[in-house]
Amino acid sequence: MSATKLSKTSKATYQETMPEILKKAGITNRLAGPRIEKVCLNMGVGRAVADGQILAVVSEHLSAIAGQRAAVTVAKKAVANFRTREGVKIGARVTLRGPRMWAFIDKLIHLAIPRIKDFRGLSPKGFDKAGNFNLGLREQALFHEVQLDKLEHNQGLQITICFANSTEKLSLEVLKALHMPFREK
């Protein structure tokens, strides 16, 4: 028995709408147009300095969300106000490319963002000069891979969608074409 899809994937939508976006921007070569290179996920865990078990749980959750193993990050230098020393484990991160990246973007747009409480749309101010989009989520429980009975505390998640050959305006057009729910300015 074959499974049928009710909607197109983000990658198929992206490939369909790119000629339109390129034409609007006046770009003739499709390789010179904006494209999504990678998605970076990051969880900084300040409480991990006091309790190392928290980092193991957070790393496990991030691995489940991303679909690949999370790398543990360490402090580059000592900061007395944060009670960190050089080399202390303080977070976890994952970089997604290719099919895993597109699967995560699908999951983010269609499953996680609609679960945000009192959601009024994403801020279009999350773009940097290179056109990369930064998004912060307050809890990792928005993703269905996180088991709520194992969740002892909520942890924030930083998501960066990195673009190549792009500007703020072009990146916004691409993400709107993927049905990312932005609020009106």
VENJOJO-V188332 format. One record per helix or strand. SS is the DSSP state (H for helix, E for strand). FROM is the first residue (numbers start at 0). LEN is the number of residues. If there is no record, write none. Layout:
ss & from & len
SS & FROM & LEN
SS & FROM & LEN
This chain:
ss & from & len
H & 9 & 16
H & 29 & 3
E & 34 & 10
H & 45 & 4
H & 51 & 15
E & 70 & 4
E & 78 & 1
H & 79 & 3
E & 83 & 1
E & 88 & 8
H & 97 & 18
E & 121 & 1
E & 126 & 1
E & 132 & 5
H & 139 & 3
E & 156 & 8
H & 167 & 10
E & 181 & 1
